[in-house]
């Protein structure tokens, strides 16, 4: 096959920008434009880079889109005095982004920070969401790990107290904690994340988002009411060794969605790094039931 033709294949991943509210939002996209859409929302402290292998793995059958939030990855990162770094703001930008790229109905894959953003979108626009895949994307208090809970319920942490959460040691630990075979996880992950965290002013962006995370807890009842009312199809694929969001958060979905499919995997917070094939198989079977 000529090289010039190879870029037109469904598994090719395109790297694009969309103008949203005066900001440039970077996103990765793969798959046919007329196929059912799967939107991938990333976690902390990473970006759409975490989905670099998942996009082509699904692109034969789905249009797969993975954006970077404002302040993350290759998207614009205005200073904290020029943009409100909250989960509500990110939800608004991502909602507008989906309109900008022509996505009306879609399935959602949410991880870590992606959950409070994506699940807000789903709860407020229930007719647009065909299905939800949650990979360590929490929506219940019992899913919050003991190391995170004091930050969310106690006094607001200072910059000095939060600085360790953007340290090289902490970034690396998020990838390796709970992973039986660390050799499966490429150092490229935490080295790229850390380079982005170390950009001038990015520490203040992360501190703002981390402080705002506590404001997601009061939204949990809204999201859970949405689950009960919609009975949206949901697949939970959870790294069981994740100390940040515990497997109890995966099983809790069944309280409001009795038909939720739950799989707890022997890995950590970033399960795609070690269990990509397993997660793809679960997703394909699940999405086939949803989309036919």
TORMIDREN-590757 format. One record per residue (C-alpha): residue number from 1; x, y, z; residue in one letter. Coordinates in pm, 1 decimal. Example, Ala and Ser with C-alpha at 12.3 -4.5 7.8 and 13.67 -1.06 7.14 Angstrom:
REM residues 2
+-----+----------+----------+----------+------+
!  nr !       c1 !       c2 !       c3 ! rest !
+-----+----------+----------+----------+------+
!   1 !   1230.0 !   -450.0 !    780.0 !    A !
!   2 !   1367.0 !   -106.0 !    714.0 !    S !
+-----+----------+----------+----------+------+
//
This chain:
REM residues 292
+-----+----------+----------+----------+------+
!  nr !       c1 !       c2 !       c3 ! rest !
+-----+----------+----------+----------+------+
!   1 !      0.0 !      0.0 !      0.0 !    X !
!   2 !    141.4 !    343.9 !    -84.3 !    X !
!   3 !    249.1 !    546.9 !    216.4 !    X !
!   4 !     23.0 !    833.4 !    109.7 !    X !
!   5 !   -283.1 !    608.2 !    145.1 !    X !
!   6 !   -193.6 !    466.2 !    485.6 !    X !
!   7 !   -299.1 !    781.6 !    675.5 !    X !
!   8 !   -658.2 !    726.2 !    564.0 !    X !
!   9 !   -689.9 !    398.6 !    749.9 !    X !
!  10 !   -933.7 !    392.3 !   1047.6 !    X !
!  11 !   -655.6 !    331.5 !   1299.7 !    X !
!  12 !   -471.1 !    652.8 !   1209.2 !    X !
!  13 !   -476.3 !    898.5 !   1500.9 !    X !
!  14 !   -512.5 !   1265.5 !   1411.0 !    X !
!  15 !   -389.1 !   1548.2 !   1634.5 !    X !
!  16 !   -607.5 !   1857.9 !   1611.9 !    X !
!  17 !   -713.2 !   2181.9 !   1777.5 !    X !
!  18 !  -1057.0 !   2333.4 !   1828.2 !    X !
!  19 !  -1127.6 !   2693.6 !   1926.1 !    X !
!  20 !  -1354.6 !   2698.4 !   2232.5 !    X !
!  21 !  -1433.6 !   3019.8 !   2416.2 !    X !
!  22 !  -1123.9 !   3186.7 !   2281.8 !    X !
!  23 !   -899.7 !   2897.6 !   2389.5 !    X !
!  24 !   -726.2 !   2635.8 !   2177.3 !    X !
!  25 !   -827.0 !   2285.7 !   2288.1 !    X !
!  26 !   -600.7 !   2007.9 !   2166.4 !    X !
!  27 !   -755.4 !   1669.7 !   2092.1 !    X !
!  28 !   -671.9 !   1333.8 !   1941.6 !    X !
!  29 !   -920.2 !   1171.4 !   1706.0 !    X !
!  30 !   -941.2 !    839.8 !   1524.9 !    X !
!  31 !  -1201.1 !    637.7 !   1337.8 !    X !
!  32 !  -1475.9 !    703.6 !   1082.0 !    X !
!  33 !  -1661.2 !   1032.3 !   1126.6 !    X !
!  34 !  -1999.4 !    864.0 !   1077.5 !    X !
!  35 !  -1938.1 !    593.4 !   1340.7 !    X !
!  36 !  -2075.9 !    595.0 !   1697.7 !    X !
!  37 !  -1867.6 !    832.8 !   1909.1 !    X !
!  38 !  -1664.5 !    747.8 !   2219.7 !    X !
!  39 !  -1527.9 !   1045.6 !   2416.1 !    X !
!  40 !  -1226.8 !    981.2 !   2641.7 !    X !
!  41 !  -1176.9 !   1220.5 !   2934.5 !    X !
!  42 !   -838.2 !   1201.5 !   3104.3 !    X !
!  43 !   -729.7 !   1212.6 !   3466.7 !    X !
!  44 !   -469.3 !   1389.2 !   3679.6 !    X !
!  45 !   -185.2 !   1466.0 !   3626.3 !    X !
!  46 !   -190.9 !   1346.5 !   3268.5 !    X !
!  47 !   -359.9 !   1436.5 !   2939.2 !    X !
!  48 !   -504.1 !   1269.0 !   2629.1 !    X !
!  49 !   -162.5 !   1101.2 !   2606.6 !    X !
!  50 !   -301.4 !    833.7 !   2841.0 !    X !
!  51 !   -531.4 !    723.5 !   2556.2 !    X !
!  52 !   -265.1 !    702.7 !   2285.1 !    X !
!  53 !   -309.8 !    324.0 !   2253.7 !    X !
!  54 !   -684.1 !    305.1 !   2323.7 !    X !
!  55 !   -777.9 !    534.6 !   2033.5 !    X !
!  56 !   -643.6 !    313.7 !   1753.4 !    X !
!  57 !   -764.7 !      0.5 !   1933.8 !    X !
!  58 !  -1127.4 !    117.3 !   1897.9 !    X !
!  59 !  -1104.0 !    317.1 !   1576.2 !    X !
!  60 !  -1206.9 !     37.0 !   1340.9 !    X !
!  61 !  -1565.2 !     64.7 !   1468.3 !    X !
!  62 !  -1595.0 !    396.4 !   1654.3 !    X !
!  63 !  -1508.9 !    762.8 !   1618.6 !    X !
!  64 !  -1289.7 !    812.6 !   1923.6 !    X !
!  65 !  -1207.6 !   1160.0 !   2057.9 !    X !
!  66 !   -973.6 !   1247.2 !   2346.9 !    X !
!  67 !   -935.5 !   1616.9 !   2439.7 !    X !
!  68 !   -693.4 !   1788.7 !   2676.9 !    X !
!  69 !   -854.1 !   2017.7 !   2934.9 !    X !
!  70 !   -754.2 !   2381.7 !   2962.4 !    X !
!  71 !   -420.9 !   2382.7 !   3146.8 !    X !
!  72 !   -334.1 !   2024.4 !   3048.9 !    X !
!  73 !   -142.6 !   1855.9 !   2768.9 !    X !
!  74 !   -120.9 !   2065.1 !   2452.2 !    X !
!  75 !   -428.8 !   2280.5 !   2520.5 !    X !
!  76 !   -396.2 !   2646.6 !   2614.4 !    X !
!  77 !   -291.7 !   2701.3 !   2975.7 !    X !
!  78 !   -381.2 !   3057.0 !   3076.7 !    X !
!  79 !   -265.6 !   3167.0 !   3422.7 !    X !
!  80 !   -499.7 !   3127.2 !   3718.0 !    X !
!  81 !   -595.1 !   3494.8 !   3713.1 !    X !
!  82 !   -723.4 !   3459.4 !   3355.0 !    X !
!  83 !   -922.8 !   3136.6 !   3381.7 !    X !
!  84 !  -1130.3 !   2980.3 !   3659.2 !    X !
!  85 !   -971.5 !   2640.9 !   3718.8 !    X !
!  86 !  -1267.9 !   2451.6 !   3861.9 !    X !
!  87 !  -1450.0 !   2134.9 !   3763.9 !    X !
!  88 !  -1756.6 !   2339.7 !   3674.1 !    X !
!  89 !  -1547.5 !   2547.9 !   3432.4 !    X !
!  90 !  -1390.5 !   2238.3 !   3280.1 !    X !
!  91 !  -1738.2 !   2087.6 !   3236.9 !    X !
!  92 !  -1853.0 !   2399.3 !   3052.9 !    X !
!  93 !  -1548.4 !   2399.3 !   2823.8 !    X !
!  94 !  -1580.5 !   2028.7 !   2745.1 !    X !
!  95 !  -1953.8 !   2065.9 !   2672.5 !    X !
!  96 !  -1875.4 !   2348.9 !   2429.4 !    X !
!  97 !  -1587.6 !   2148.6 !   2283.2 !    X !
!  98 !  -1818.3 !   1859.9 !   2194.7 !    X !
!  99 !  -2046.7 !   2100.7 !   2014.8 !    X !
! 100 !  -1752.8 !   2252.8 !   1831.6 !    X !
! 101 !  -1637.0 !   1914.5 !   1695.7 !    X !
! 102 !  -1988.6 !   1814.4 !   1596.8 !    X !
! 103 !  -2059.5 !   1550.4 !   1859.9 !    X !
! 104 !  -2421.6 !   1525.4 !   1972.1 !    X !
! 105 !  -2460.7 !   1171.2 !   2110.4 !    X !
! 106 !  -2170.5 !    972.8 !   2249.7 !    X !
! 107 !  -2043.4 !    718.6 !   2497.9 !    X !
! 108 !  -1813.1 !    843.6 !   2772.9 !    X !
! 109 !  -1490.8 !    692.9 !   2907.5 !    X !
! 110 !  -1396.8 !    869.8 !   3231.7 !    X !
! 111 !  -1089.8 !    831.1 !   3452.8 !    X !
! 112 !   -998.1 !   1021.3 !   3771.1 !    X !
! 113 !  -1058.8 !   1395.5 !   3696.6 !    X !
! 114 !  -1258.0 !   1286.9 !   3391.2 !    X !
! 115 !  -1535.3 !   1147.1 !   3611.7 !    X !
! 116 !  -1657.1 !   1468.7 !   3780.1 !    X !
! 117 !  -1633.5 !   1644.6 !   3443.8 !    X !
! 118 !  -1793.0 !   1377.3 !   3226.5 !    X !
! 119 !  -2058.8 !   1274.2 !   3477.2 !    X !
! 120 !  -2167.2 !   1636.7 !   3516.6 !    X !
! 121 !  -2213.9 !   1649.1 !   3139.4 !    X !
! 122 !  -2411.0 !   1324.7 !   3145.8 !    X !
! 123 !  -2634.7 !   1429.3 !   3435.2 !    X !
! 124 !  -2714.8 !   1764.4 !   3273.0 !    X !
! 125 !  -2753.5 !   1633.6 !   2917.0 !    X !
! 126 !  -2881.5 !   1278.1 !   2971.7 !    X !
! 127 !  -3018.9 !   1239.2 !   2621.7 !    X !
! 128 !  -2673.7 !   1284.7 !   2472.6 !    X !
! 129 !  -2496.4 !   1002.0 !   2657.4 !    X !
! 130 !  -2542.6 !    650.8 !   2521.9 !    X !
! 131 !  -2321.8 !    472.9 !   2775.4 !    X !
! 132 !  -2049.7 !    527.2 !   3037.2 !    X !
! 133 !  -1722.2 !    343.8 !   3091.0 !    X !
! 134 !  -1559.7 !    432.4 !   3422.9 !    X !
! 135 !  -1196.5 !    340.0 !   3480.8 !    X !
! 136 !  -1122.5 !    449.0 !   3836.2 !    X !
! 137 !  -1362.0 !    736.0 !   3780.6 !    X !
! 138 !  -1538.1 !    786.1 !   4111.7 !    X !
! 139 !  -1894.0 !    901.3 !   4193.2 !    X !
! 140 !  -1941.8 !    771.2 !   4550.3 !    X !
! 141 !  -1788.0 !    868.7 !   4882.6 !    X !
! 142 !  -1693.0 !    510.3 !   4961.6 !    X !
! 143 !  -1464.4 !    511.6 !   4658.1 !    X !
! 144 !  -1242.9 !    787.1 !   4801.4 !    X !
! 145 !   -918.2 !    649.1 !   4943.7 !    X !
! 146 !   -798.3 !    737.2 !   5294.5 !    X !
! 147 !   -501.9 !    940.5 !   5166.3 !    X !
! 148 !   -734.1 !   1165.5 !   4965.8 !    X !
! 149 !  -1027.6 !   1201.9 !   5204.9 !    X !
! 150 !   -862.1 !   1445.6 !   5453.8 !    X !
! 151 !   -777.9 !   1683.0 !   5167.8 !    X !
! 152 !  -1144.1 !   1685.1 !   5064.7 !    X !
! 153 !  -1306.2 !   1717.3 !   5406.0 !    X !
! 154 !  -1054.3 !   1907.3 !   5621.9 !    X !
! 155 !   -915.7 !   2261.1 !   5598.6 !    X !
! 156 !   -813.7 !   2374.9 !   5253.0 !    X !
! 157 !   -453.3 !   2262.5 !   5197.8 !    X !
! 158 !   -181.2 !   2522.5 !   5149.2 !    X !
! 159 !     42.1 !   2544.7 !   4845.1 !    X !
! 160 !    323.5 !   2384.1 !   5042.4 !    X !
! 161 !    100.3 !   2094.8 !   5144.2 !    X !
! 162 !    -11.3 !   2040.8 !   4785.0 !    X !
! 163 !    333.5 !   2069.2 !   4631.7 !    X !
! 164 !    414.8 !   1705.7 !   4701.9 !    X !
! 165 !    122.0 !   1602.2 !   4478.1 !    X !
! 166 !    304.1 !   1745.0 !   4175.8 !    X !
! 167 !    647.2 !   1611.9 !   4271.7 !    X !
! 168 !    830.4 !   1361.1 !   4049.1 !    X !
! 169 !    801.5 !   1097.3 !   4322.0 !    X !
! 170 !    423.9 !   1135.6 !   4350.3 !    X !
! 171 !    370.7 !   1142.0 !   3972.8 !    X !
! 172 !    571.4 !    822.1 !   3931.1 !    X !
! 173 !    390.8 !    655.9 !   4221.6 !    X !
! 174 !     53.4 !    717.0 !   4061.0 !    X !
! 175 !    161.0 !    495.3 !   3771.3 !    X !
! 176 !    333.6 !    221.0 !   3968.0 !    X !
! 177 !    143.2 !    180.2 !   4297.6 !    X !
! 178 !    -65.0 !   -136.6 !   4292.4 !    X !
! 179 !     94.5 !   -264.9 !   3969.8 !    X !
! 180 !    227.3 !   -622.7 !   4009.6 !    X !
! 181 !    473.8 !   -586.6 !   3720.4 !    X !
! 182 !    608.7 !   -228.1 !   3700.5 !    X !
! 183 !    813.8 !   -316.5 !   3391.7 !    X !
! 184 !    490.6 !   -298.1 !   3191.0 !    X !
! 185 !    461.6 !     76.5 !   3257.2 !    X !
! 186 !    674.7 !    303.6 !   3040.6 !    X !
! 187 !    864.9 !    583.9 !   3218.9 !    X !
! 188 !    755.9 !    806.1 !   2928.9 !    X !
! 189 !    426.7 !    848.1 !   3113.6 !    X !
! 190 !    549.5 !   1017.3 !   3427.8 !    X !
! 191 !    836.2 !   1194.8 !   3253.1 !    X !
! 192 !    593.7 !   1366.0 !   3012.2 !    X !
! 193 !    345.6 !   1442.9 !   3289.3 !    X !
! 194 !    619.0 !   1589.2 !   3505.9 !    X !
! 195 !    754.4 !   1804.2 !   3225.9 !    X !
! 196 !    407.2 !   1954.9 !   3181.6 !    X !
! 197 !    360.3 !   2000.5 !   3556.1 !    X !
! 198 !    693.7 !   2184.9 !   3570.6 !    X !
! 199 !    586.9 !   2454.3 !   3321.8 !    X !
! 200 !    594.4 !   2802.2 !   3478.1 !    X !
! 201 !    265.1 !   2869.8 !   3652.2 !    X !
! 202 !    129.4 !   2518.0 !   3608.0 !    X !
! 203 !    174.1 !   2442.2 !   3976.6 !    X !
! 204 !    -88.5 !   2706.1 !   4060.0 !    X !
! 205 !   -324.4 !   2555.1 !   3801.2 !    X !
! 206 !   -295.7 !   2213.3 !   3963.5 !    X !
! 207 !   -335.2 !   2354.9 !   4313.9 !    X !
! 208 !   -658.3 !   2526.9 !   4207.6 !    X !
! 209 !   -799.0 !   2206.0 !   4061.2 !    X !
! 210 !   -692.8 !   1994.9 !   4358.8 !    X !
! 211 !   -850.8 !   2239.8 !   4603.5 !    X !
! 212 !  -1170.6 !   2243.5 !   4398.9 !    X !
! 213 !  -1200.6 !   1864.8 !   4397.2 !    X !
! 214 !  -1393.1 !   1877.8 !   4727.3 !    X !
! 215 !  -1671.5 !   2059.4 !   4541.8 !    X !
! 216 !  -1737.6 !   1740.6 !   4346.9 !    X !
! 217 !  -1867.7 !   1561.5 !   4655.3 !    X !
! 218 !  -2186.2 !   1775.0 !   4679.9 !    X !
! 219 !  -2251.2 !   1692.2 !   4312.6 !    X !
! 220 !  -2249.6 !   1315.8 !   4377.8 !    X !
! 221 !  -2623.1 !   1310.6 !   4470.1 !    X !
! 222 !  -2707.6 !   1483.3 !   4139.9 !    X !
! 223 !  -2506.9 !   1225.0 !   3947.6 !    X !
! 224 !  -2657.9 !    936.7 !   4141.6 !    X !
! 225 !  -3011.0 !   1068.2 !   4074.9 !    X !
! 226 !  -2919.7 !   1074.3 !   3706.3 !    X !
! 227 !  -2807.9 !    712.3 !   3727.0 !    X !
! 228 !  -3134.1 !    605.0 !   3889.9 !    X !
! 229 !  -3353.5 !    800.6 !   3650.0 !    X !
! 230 !  -3171.0 !    711.2 !   3328.0 !    X !
! 231 !  -3042.4 !    359.3 !   3398.5 !    X !
! 232 !  -2763.5 !    447.5 !   3156.5 !    X !
! 233 !  -2556.3 !    141.7 !   3055.5 !    X !
! 234 !  -2236.2 !    147.9 !   3260.7 !    X !
! 235 !  -1915.2 !    -54.9 !   3253.1 !    X !
! 236 !  -1666.1 !    -14.3 !   3539.1 !    X !
! 237 !  -1311.4 !   -141.1 !   3478.6 !    X !
! 238 !  -1115.0 !    -62.3 !   3792.3 !    X !
! 239 !   -755.7 !    -94.3 !   3898.7 !    X !
! 240 !   -798.8 !   -273.5 !   4229.8 !    X !
! 241 !   -459.7 !   -159.1 !   4362.2 !    X !
! 242 !   -541.7 !    211.0 !   4325.9 !    X !
! 243 !   -507.2 !    380.8 !   4669.0 !    X !
! 244 !   -672.3 !    700.9 !   4543.4 !    X !
! 245 !  -1004.6 !    561.9 !   4420.2 !    X !
! 246 !  -1090.3 !    231.6 !   4581.4 !    X !
! 247 !  -1273.1 !    -66.0 !   4425.6 !    X !
! 248 !  -1567.3 !     12.1 !   4656.2 !    X !
! 249 !  -1634.9 !    301.8 !   4420.6 !    X !
! 250 !  -1676.7 !     56.9 !   4131.7 !    X !
! 251 !  -1918.6 !   -171.3 !   4314.7 !    X !
! 252 !  -2116.9 !    130.3 !   4437.7 !    X !
! 253 !  -2245.4 !    192.3 !   4084.9 !    X !
! 254 !  -2469.0 !   -112.0 !   4126.8 !    X !
! 255 !  -2657.8 !     62.5 !   4405.0 !    X !
! 256 !  -2813.7 !    296.4 !   4148.2 !    X !
! 257 !  -2748.3 !     94.0 !   3831.5 !    X !
! 258 !  -2822.0 !   -271.1 !   3919.5 !    X !
! 259 !  -2725.3 !   -384.5 !   3568.1 !    X !
! 260 !  -2384.0 !   -215.4 !   3578.9 !    X !
! 261 !  -2099.4 !   -440.2 !   3463.8 !    X !
! 262 !  -1805.7 !   -428.1 !   3706.6 !    X !
! 263 !  -1455.8 !   -570.9 !   3664.3 !    X !
! 264 !  -1177.9 !   -514.0 !   3919.5 !    X !
! 265 !   -835.5 !   -569.3 !   3765.2 !    X !
! 266 !   -503.4 !   -655.3 !   3926.9 !    X !
! 267 !   -339.6 !   -320.5 !   3857.7 !    X !
! 268 !   -329.2 !     41.3 !   3971.8 !    X !
! 269 !   -464.2 !    388.3 !   3895.4 !    X !
! 270 !   -370.5 !    394.3 !   3524.9 !    X !
! 271 !   -504.0 !     53.6 !   3428.2 !    X !
! 272 !   -465.1 !    105.7 !   3053.8 !    X !
! 273 !    -87.9 !     91.6 !   3092.3 !    X !
! 274 !    -96.5 !   -274.2 !   3198.0 !    X !
! 275 !   -439.8 !   -404.1 !   3091.4 !    X !
! 276 !   -509.8 !   -236.3 !   2757.9 !    X !
! 277 !   -611.2 !   -560.0 !   2583.5 !    X !
! 278 !   -841.0 !   -668.9 !   2865.3 !    X !
! 279 !  -1012.5 !   -329.7 !   2882.6 !    X !
! 280 !  -1053.4 !   -315.2 !   2504.5 !    X !
! 281 !  -1220.7 !   -657.8 !   2505.1 !    X !
! 282 !  -1461.3 !   -553.1 !   2781.5 !    X !
! 283 !  -1534.4 !   -226.7 !   2599.2 !    X !
! 284 !  -1598.2 !   -388.7 !   2264.2 !    X !
! 285 !  -1847.7 !   -635.8 !   2409.2 !    X !
! 286 !  -2016.2 !   -363.2 !   2613.7 !    X !
! 287 !  -2035.7 !   -107.3 !   2331.6 !    X !
! 288 !  -2161.6 !   -371.3 !   2090.8 !    X !
! 289 !  -2456.1 !   -432.7 !   2324.3 !    X !
! 290 !  -2521.0 !    -58.9 !   2344.6 !    X !
! 291 !  -2486.1 !     27.2 !   1975.9 !    X !
! 292 !  -2572.1 !   -302.5 !   1809.8 !    X !
+-----+----------+----------+----------+------+
//
